[in-house]
Amino acid sequence: MLWLALRFSHLALELVAAVQVPAGPLVVRQQQANRQQVFDADPTARRLGVRRGMSMKQAQLLVPDLAMVDRDEVGEAEGLERLAHWAMQFTSQVVIQSPRGLLLEIGASRRLFGGVTALHRQVIASCEQLGHAPRSAIAPNSQAAWWLSALSQAPVITRERELRTALAALPLDCLELSDKQRQALRRMGLQHLGECLHLPRAGLRRRFGAEWLERLDRALGHSPDPRPCFRPPHRFAARLELPAEVDNCSGLLFGLRRLLQELGGVLLGADAAIDRLMLTLEHADLPPVDIALQLLEPQRDPGYLLELWRERLEREALQAPVLSLRLASVEFQSAGHANLGLFGQPSGRAEGQALWERLQARLGREAVRRPGVVADHRPESAWSLDDSADGAPPGQRPLWLLDPPERLRQGPEGPWRDGPLRLEQGPERIESGWWQGRWVRRDYFIATDSHGARLWLFRQADERDWYLHGRFG
């Protein structure tokens, strides 16, 4: 196994920055004991001397125009869960490392993405598109990967024999130690994990407890490290506050792109697709507005879905500025896998479907219709502008039908139309529709005229009159 750890050290700040553009240095504050202190600070505030754990009074003395936001732990948990949805596109085994991390088992999927280095690069690039800049590390087990992710250089350890050396160089600040345990180790003159490994295990257990020693054994690969994997629901729902009020539909695409990336990740990880999405626009003083997007066939490509939403939103008029977006799907469906051509080009049917969906998104579902085959033996009832049913009547059918059918003359040897018609196939009896009040009892024939054109004829059962109903191409 091979694990990729993503440590979102500034998750709270990144979530705030996604919905708010500060005018100056920004900090996230929290209540600790009886005082307010800095939980996180943006780069501008850090350059001015603001540090995590500093009291808010000290921070304001250093930076008088400091912008402050209260920490939202519930929002952070929801944001981390949305990131777990997104990570499903890279692996089916994602572990949420609360309160600000993810663990991805990438050993089974590295070949799919072109190797460990390419996969690692793609994960980090996708994180940046979502507005996050995590620290990362790769190691043969999840505990080691999580500890190594505290370093700034993103170590990549793929072999067990290299793991002990990498862990030995870890500073004590990278380990999951309480302040009391860390101070005790420093009083003993220890600075790195490698120095702890030379100490007697019995003494370490007595001083620091069995739990920390078990984590150490898991990191070294001496004992298994089972962790519960994230299991996404069978439908998607997410909400995103916009950085500022948006008064035009094209401006909604910024936030919608992020929600669709999360949706695409969970669909890819579940090997699923969706055929209907509901976008809810939330306003300040008006009720929410729902906008639906119906697809002809299930899809899961975020880029394609975004283009459809672009077409759909261009014909919407906003009643008021939008504050936030909610995106929800129906129950997931199994993804269909179409065969591509020799050079990976899509089939003509896929291109035609994309055109229909774009036209429907732009003009409306009722404005763009396409005929489909219906399982009905009556020719005039065997098509529909609605969704077609499975199946089609047997036998040869012409491309063009006449409405109404053309009555033919009766010649001395049979039907006549600019000359005698030669019957080649038939009869094919069609008798149907009695339950709908449109009973049909006809005998159909395929005939050829004097010019070689193939025609579709019929006559009513027990009658002698002939009718031309269609022409073959």
C-alpha positions in Angstrom: 0.0 0.0 0.0 1.0 3.6 -0.5 -0.6 6.5 1.2 -0.7 10.2 0.3 -1.4 12.6 3.2 -2.8 16.0 2.7 -2.5 18.4 5.7 -4.7 21.5 5.3 -3.0 23.5 8.0 -4.8 26.7 6.9 -8.2 25.1 6.2 -10.1 27.6 8.4 -8.4 30.6 6.7 -8.9 29.1 3.2 -12.6 28.6 3.7 -13.0 32.2 4.9 -11.0 33.5 1.9 -13.3 31.6 -0.5 -16.3 33.6 0.6 -14.7 36.9 1.8 -12.1 39.2 0.3 -10.5 41.0 3.2 -9.4 44.6 2.9 -6.3 44.1 5.0 -4.5 41.4 7.1 -6.9 38.7 8.2 -6.9 36.4 11.2 -9.3 33.6 12.3 -9.8 33.9 16.1 -11.1 31.4 18.6 -12.1 31.4 22.3 -9.5 29.5 24.4 -10.0 29.3 28.1 -10.9 32.9 29.2 -9.3 34.7 26.3 -9.6 35.2 22.6 -6.5 34.1 20.6 -5.3 33.8 17.0 -6.2 30.4 15.5 -4.7 31.2 12.1 -3.4 34.3 10.2 -3.0 35.0 6.5 0.5 35.6 5.0 0.2 39.4 5.3 -0.6 39.2 9.0 2.2 36.7 9.6 4.7 39.0 7.9 3.7 41.7 10.4 4.4 39.4 13.4 1.0 37.8 14.1 1.4 34.2 15.2 -0.9 31.3 16.0 -1.8 31.2 19.7 -1.1 34.9 20.2 -3.8 36.7 22.1 -6.0 39.0 20.1 -4.9 42.0 22.1 -1.3 41.4 21.2 -2.3 40.9 17.5 -4.2 44.2 17.4 -1.3 46.0 19.0 0.9 44.8 16.2 -1.6 45.3 13.4 -4.3 48.0 14.3 -6.3 47.4 11.1 -6.5 43.7 11.5 -9.6 42.0 10.1 -11.0 39.3 12.4 -13.3 36.3 11.7 -14.6 33.8 14.3 -13.6 30.2 13.7 -16.4 28.0 12.4 -15.6 24.4 13.4 -18.8 23.0 11.9 -18.0 24.8 8.6 -14.5 23.3 8.7 -15.9 19.8 9.2 -18.2 20.3 6.2 -15.4 21.7 4.1 -13.2 18.7 4.9 -16.0 16.4 4.0 -16.5 18.2 0.7 -12.7 17.7 0.1 -13.2 14.0 0.8 -15.9 14.0 -2.0 -13.4 15.6 -4.3 -10.6 13.2 -3.5 -12.7 10.2 -4.5 -11.7 10.9 -8.1 -8.1 9.7 -7.3 -8.9 6.7 -5.2 -11.8 4.8 -3.6 -10.0 4.7 -0.2 -10.2 8.1 1.4 -9.8 8.7 5.2 -10.8 11.9 6.9 -8.0 12.8 9.4 -9.8 15.2 11.6 -9.7 18.1 12.0 -7.8 19.2 9.0 -6.4 16.3 6.9 -7.1 13.6 4.3 -5.4 10.3 3.7 -5.5 8.8 0.3 -4.5 5.2 -0.5 -2.9 5.7 -4.0 -1.1 2.4 -4.4 -3.9 0.9 -6.5 -4.4 3.9 -8.7 -0.9 5.3 -9.4 -0.6 3.5 -12.8 -3.9 5.0 -13.9 -2.5 8.5 -13.4 1.0 7.8 -14.9 2.9 7.0 -11.7 3.4 8.3 -8.2 5.0 11.6 -9.2 2.3 12.5 -11.9 -0.5 11.5 -9.5 1.0 13.6 -6.7 1.4 16.6 -9.0 -2.2 16.3 -10.2 -3.7 16.1 -6.7 -1.8 19.2 -5.6 -2.8 21.1 -8.8 -6.4 20.2 -8.3 -6.2 21.4 -4.7 -4.9 24.7 -5.8 -7.9 25.1 -8.2 -10.2 24.7 -5.2 -8.3 27.4 -3.3 -6.3 25.1 -0.9 -2.5 24.8 -0.4 -2.0 21.7 1.7 1.3 20.2 2.8 1.7 16.6 1.6 3.7 13.4 2.0 3.7 9.9 0.6 4.7 6.9 2.6 4.0 3.1 2.8 1.5 3.5 5.7 -1.0 6.2 6.7 0.5 7.1 10.1 4.0 7.7 8.6 2.5 9.7 5.7 0.6 11.9 8.2 3.6 12.6 10.4 5.8 13.4 7.3 3.2 15.8 5.9 4.0 18.2 8.7 7.3 18.9 6.9 7.4 21.7 4.3 9.3 19.8 1.5 6.6 17.1 0.7 8.7 13.9 1.1 7.9 10.9 -1.1 8.9 7.6 0.4 7.8 4.5 -1.6 10.1 1.8 -0.1 9.9 0.4 3.4 13.7 0.4 3.8 13.7 4.2 3.3 11.0 4.8 5.9 12.9 4.5 9.1 15.6 7.0 7.9 13.0 9.5 6.9 11.1 9.2 10.2 14.3 9.4 12.3 14.9 12.9 11.0 11.4 14.2 12.0 11.5 17.0 14.6 9.4 16.4 17.7 7.0 19.2 16.6 5.8 17.0 13.7 4.5 14.3 16.0 1.1 14.0 17.7 2.4 14.9 21.2 0.8 16.8 24.0 2.6 19.9 25.3 3.5 17.9 28.4 5.0 15.0 26.4 7.0 17.4 24.1 8.4 19.3 27.1 9.4 16.1 28.8 11.4 14.9 25.7 13.1 18.3 25.4 14.2 18.2 29.0 15.8 14.9 28.2 17.7 16.7 25.4 15.8 15.0 22.5 15.0 17.0 19.4 14.2 14.3 16.7 12.3 11.1 16.5 15.4 9.1 15.7 16.8 9.9 19.2 13.6 8.5 20.8 14.1 5.2 18.9 17.3 4.5 20.8 15.5 4.7 24.1 14.3 1.6 25.9 10.6 0.8 24.9 9.7 0.1 28.5 10.8 3.6 29.6 8.9 5.2 26.7 5.8 3.3 27.5 6.0 4.3 31.2 6.7 8.0 30.5 4.5 8.6 27.4 1.8 5.9 27.5 1.0 2.9 25.4 -1.1 4.9 22.8 1.8 7.0 21.5 4.0 3.9 21.4 1.4 2.1 19.3 1.3 5.0 16.8 5.1 4.9 16.6 4.9 1.1 15.8 2.3 1.8 13.1 4.4 4.6 11.6 7.5 2.2 11.4 5.4 -0.5 9.8 5.7 -2.9 12.8 1.9 -3.2 13.3 -1.1 -2.7 11.0 -2.9 0.7 10.8 -6.6 0.1 10.0 -8.6 3.2 9.4 -12.3 3.6 8.5 -12.7 4.9 4.9 -15.0 7.7 3.9 -18.2 6.5 2.4 -20.0 9.1 0.4 -23.8 9.1 0.1 -25.5 7.8 -3.1 -26.5 11.4 -4.0 -24.7 14.7 -3.9 -25.6 17.9 -2.0 -23.3 20.8 -1.2 -23.6 24.5 -0.4 -21.2 27.3 -1.2 -21.3 30.9 0.0 -20.1 33.3 -2.7 -17.2 35.8 -2.0 -19.6 38.7 -2.9 -23.1 39.3 -4.0 -23.6 38.2 -7.7 -26.2 40.0 -9.8 -25.7 38.2 -13.1 -25.9 34.5 -14.0 -22.4 34.4 -15.6 -20.9 35.3 -12.3 -22.4 32.2 -10.7 -20.1 30.0 -12.8 -17.2 30.8 -10.5 -18.8 29.0 -7.5 -20.6 26.5 -9.6 -17.3 25.3 -11.1 -16.0 24.4 -7.6 -19.2 22.5 -6.7 -19.0 20.6 -10.0 -15.4 19.6 -9.3 -16.5 18.1 -6.0 -19.4 16.3 -7.7 -17.1 15.0 -10.4 -14.7 13.6 -7.8 -17.3 11.6 -6.0 -18.9 10.4 -9.2 -15.6 9.2 -10.6 -14.7 7.5 -7.3 -18.1 5.7 -7.2 -18.1 4.9 -10.9 -21.4 6.6 -11.2 -23.2 9.3 -13.1 -26.2 11.6 -12.8 -28.9 12.7 -15.3 -30.5 15.5 -13.3 -29.1 18.4 -11.2 -30.9 21.1 -9.2 -29.1 24.4 -8.5 -30.6 26.6 -5.8 -29.9 30.3 -5.7 -30.2 31.8 -2.2 -31.0 35.5 -1.8 -31.0 37.9 1.1 -34.7 38.9 1.2 -36.4 36.6 -1.3 -37.2 32.9 -1.2 -34.6 30.6 -2.9 -34.9 29.9 -6.6 -34.5 26.4 -8.0 -33.1 25.8 -11.5 -33.1 22.3 -12.9 -30.8 20.8 -15.5 -32.1 17.6 -17.2 -29.7 15.5 -19.2 -30.5 13.0 -22.0 -28.2 10.4 -20.6 -26.2 10.2 -17.3 -23.0 12.2 -17.2 -20.1 12.9 -14.8 -17.6 15.1 -16.5 -17.4 18.4 -14.6 -16.2 20.4 -17.6 -19.1 19.2 -19.7 -21.6 19.8 -17.0 -20.3 23.3 -16.5 -20.7 24.1 -20.2 -24.3 22.9 -20.0 -24.9 25.1 -16.9 -23.4 28.0 -18.8 -26.0 27.6 -21.6 -28.8 27.1 -19.1 -28.0 30.1 -16.9 -27.7 32.5 -19.9 -31.5 32.4 -20.3 -32.2 33.1 -16.6 -33.0 36.5 -15.2 -32.0 37.0 -11.5 -34.7 38.4 -9.2 -32.1 39.7 -6.8 -28.3 39.4 -6.0 -27.3 35.8 -5.1 -25.5 35.2 -1.8 -24.9 31.4 -2.0 -25.4 28.3 -4.1 -26.7 24.9 -3.4 -26.1 22.0 -5.8 -28.0 18.7 -5.4 -28.4 15.6 -7.5 -30.8 12.8 -7.7 -29.8 9.2 -6.9 -26.6 8.2 -8.6 -26.7 5.8 -11.5 -24.2 3.3 -12.8 -21.9 4.9 -15.3 -22.0 3.7 -18.9 -18.7 3.2 -20.6 -18.8 4.0 -24.4 -16.3 2.5 -26.8 -14.1 5.0 -28.5 -12.6 4.9 -32.0 -9.0 3.8 -32.8 -7.6 7.3 -31.9 -9.9 7.9 -28.9 -12.5 10.1 -30.8 -16.0 10.1 -29.5 -18.7 8.3 -31.5 -21.1 10.3 -33.7 -24.0 9.4 -31.3 -22.1 11.0 -28.4 -21.5 14.2 -30.4 -25.1 14.3 -31.4 -26.2 13.9 -27.8 -23.9 16.7 -26.7 -25.5 19.0 -29.3 -29.0 18.1 -28.2 -28.2 18.8 -24.5 -26.5 22.1 -25.3 -29.5 23.2 -27.4 -32.0 22.1 -24.7 -29.9 23.9 -22.0 -29.9 27.2 -24.1 -33.4 27.1 -25.5 -35.4 25.1 -23.0 -36.4 21.4 -22.9 -39.7 22.0 -24.6 -38.2 24.1 -27.4 -35.9 21.3 -28.7 -37.3 17.9 -29.2 -36.0 14.9 -31.1 -38.1 12.0 -32.5 -37.6 8.6 -31.1 -38.8 5.1 -31.8 -41.7 3.7 -29.8 -42.5 0.1 -29.5 -45.8 0.2 -31.4 -46.6 -1.8 -34.6 -48.8 0.9 -36.0 -46.5 3.1 -38.3 -48.2 6.4 -37.4 -47.8 5.6 -33.7 -44.3 4.1 -33.7 -42.5 7.5 -33.1 -42.7 10.2 -30.5 -41.1 13.5 -29.6 -40.8 12.4 -26.0 -38.3 10.0 -24.6 -38.5 6.8 -26.7 -39.2 3.5 -25.3 -37.0 0.4 -25.7 -37.7 -1.8 -28.6 -39.1 -1.3 -32.2 -41.5 -3.3 -34.3 -39.9 -6.0 -36.5 -39.8 -5.9 -40.3 -38.6 -3.3 -42.8 -39.9 0.2 -42.4 -39.6 3.1 -44.8 -37.9 6.4 -43.9 -40.8 8.6 -45.2 -44.4 8.1 -44.3 -47.3 9.9 -46.1 -49.9 11.6 -43.9 -52.6 10.8 -44.9 -51.9 7.7 -47.0 -52.4 8.1 -50.7 -55.2 6.1 -52.2 -54.0 4.2 -55.3 -55.8 3.1 -58.5 -56.8 -0.5 -58.9 -55.3 -1.9 -62.1 -56.2 -5.1 -63.9 -53.4 -7.0 -62.1 -53.2 -5.1 -58.8 -52.3 -1.6 -57.5 -51.4 1.1 -60.1 -49.4 4.3 -59.8 -47.9 5.7 -63.0 -47.9 2.1 -64.1 -48.4 -1.2 -62.5 -46.7 -1.9 -59.1 -44.9 -5.2 -58.6 -45.5 -6.7 -55.2 -42.2 -8.2 -53.8 -42.9 -8.9 -50.1 -45.9 -9.4 -48.0 -48.4 -9.5 -46.6 -47.4 -8.4 -43.1 -50.5 -8.2 -41.0 -50.7 -5.3 -38.4 -53.6 -5.5 -36.1 -53.4 -3.3 -33.0 -54.8 -0.3 -31.1 -58.2 -1.7 -30.2 -57.7 -0.7 -26.5 -57.1 2.9 -27.5 -60.2 3.3 -29.8 -57.9 3.4 -32.9 -58.2 -0.1 -34.2 -56.0 -0.9 -37.2 -56.3 -4.1 -39.3 -54.0 -3.8 -42.3 -52.0 -6.0 -44.6 -48.7 -4.3 -45.7 -46.7 -5.1 -48.8 -43.4 -3.9 -50.3 -43.7 -3.0 -54.0 -41.6 -1.7 -56.8 -42.8 0.8 -59.4 -41.7 1.1 -63.0 -38.7 3.4 -62.1 -37.4 0.9 -59.5 -38.5 2.9 -56.4 -39.5 0.8 -53.5 -42.9 1.6 -51.9 -44.8 0.5 -48.8 -48.4 -0.3 -49.5 -51.3 -1.5 -47.5 -54.9 -2.4 -47.8 -57.5 -2.8 -45.1 -58.3 -6.3 -44.1 -61.2 -7.7 -46.1 -61.1 -4.7 -48.5 -59.7 -4.3 -52.1 -58.6 -0.6 -52.0 -54.8 0.0 -52.0 -53.0 2.9 -50.2 -49.4 4.2 -50.4 -48.1 4.7 -46.9 -44.4 5.2 -47.3 -41.3 5.4 -49.5 -38.0 3.6 -48.9 -34.8 5.6 -49.3 
